Amino acid sequence: MPLEGDDWETIRNTLEDVSGEMDINTLTALMGELLSRGILD
């Protein structure tokens, strides 16, 4: 299932909220995906 722009924005917001509770490797991988899609500045 491909994700739309709004979906990635929701993921970014969620990651910001829970980043202190996540495994660092998972967080790094997900943030890398957001960065590659231009979601992060």
C-alpha positions in Angstrom: 0.0 0.0 0.0 1.7 3.2 -1.1 1.5 6.1 1.3 0.4 9.6 0.4 2.0 12.9 1.4 -0.5 13.4 4.3 0.4 9.9 5.6 4.1 10.7 5.8 3.3 14.0 7.6 1.3 12.0 10.1 4.2 9.6 10.6 6.6 12.5 11.1 4.4 14.0 13.8 4.0 10.7 15.5 7.8 10.1 15.5 8.4 13.4 17.0 5.9 12.5 19.8 7.4 9.1 20.6 11.0 9.5 19.6 12.3 9.3 23.2 10.6 5.9 23.6 11.6 4.2 20.4 14.6 2.0 19.5 17.2 4.2 18.0 17.8 2.0 15.0 14.1 2.0 14.2 13.9 5.7 14.7 16.9 6.3 12.5 15.5 4.2 9.7 12.1 5.9 9.7 13.6 9.4 9.9 15.9 8.4 6.9 12.8 7.5 4.9 11.1 10.9 5.8 14.3 12.7 4.8 14.6 10.9 1.5 11.0 11.9 0.7 11.6 15.6 1.5 9.2 15.5 4.5 11.9 16.7 6.9 13.6 20.1 6.4 
